Amino acid sequence: MGRRGIVVLSILVLLATALFAGCQAPPVGSAEWHFERAYRLAGAGRFHEAIAEYTNAINIDPGMARAYVNRGAAFASSGQYDQTIADCTKAIELDPDLILAYNNRATAYSSQEQYDLAIADCNKAIELDPDLTAAYINRAYAHNGNEQYDLAIADCTRAIALDPDLAQAYLHRGLAYKGQLNRAEAISDFLRFLKLNNDPQLDKRARELIKEVSE
């Protein structure tokens, strides 16, 4: 598993962040009703069904920006990044201050190695919310893609200052240190990631990275 496997974690975290249900039960068959059904389906990992329900919500209420954001996140879960970009772009047209639309679109752009576009979206997300750790992680990923390791380290360090237990920040900062051939710092961050992470596949990838740096 290469860089693609690392970015998938970011997408799933953003999906969990993007989903939110209403406090009261909406009328059956309403846009909000379909939205909440989609929310539950996505939370259970049933992304194709969630996409269908978000589409139902959008058909009833074409101005529901958050339905586009969440449908885009569901598309991302299966690697359909063009659809993610299209949905986030539509959400931004409807609500230019919708932070997660920029953040999720940045993740999709990075998945397509369109790093400059990803950085621009992260910049906007951070402008709207300077404490959004996911945006710093996404921007660090893009900076690593552009081999701008100093900038990636700065973004991850900022994310760690906001949340010292943010596993992804250590992973991406470790990758930046690896790019700089700073073995000691890279291994230290990968080990910290292993302590905080609970994804077996990414644990395996981190151990592979430690082996690569140590050789």
Phi, psi and omega in degrees: 000127182257215184297328180302320180296331180285322183286334179302323178301318179300318181297316182293324176296319179294324177300313180298325179289324186285336186276132176206142183254159177285164183277333181240150180294124180280164177301137180302133179087355179282167178301318180295324178298314177294322179300314182290326173298317179298319178304312181292320179296316179296321178297334178268005179080012181264072192289323180295319177293323178297318179301318180298319181288322175297323178296320176299317179298318181293321179298324179282320181228087183296349179264009181279089186300319183294335176292323176294318180299312183290324176295321177299320178294322178294320175300319182298328182299336178249018174078016180268072190287331176299318179292324177300313181299316181297317181292318179293323178297318178295319179299320179293323176299321182283325183214093184296348180256016181278099191302314185295336177295316177293317184295314180291323178295323177300318178300317180294318178300316180297324179296336177261009181062028173264071193290324180295321176294321178298317180297318179299318179292321177296320178302318180292318179298318180290325175301320181283329180214094183296349180255013182279098185299323182300326180291323176294320179294316179297320179292322177299319177302315180293319177299320176299320178298327178271005182060032175261072192292324178300318180292322178296317179297318180298318180294317180293321179297322176295318179297321179293324177298326179281326181212095184297345181257019181278101188303316184300328181298320179290322179298309184288327176291323175300320177296323178293316177298321177300318178297330178274000183064028176267086189296314185299313181291323179298311181297319179302316180289322178295321178294321177295320177302315182299327179289331186260335187279151177231023178253112184302322180295317180287331171301315179300317180295319180296321178294323176297320179295319178298319179297316180299316183291328184282339184286000000 
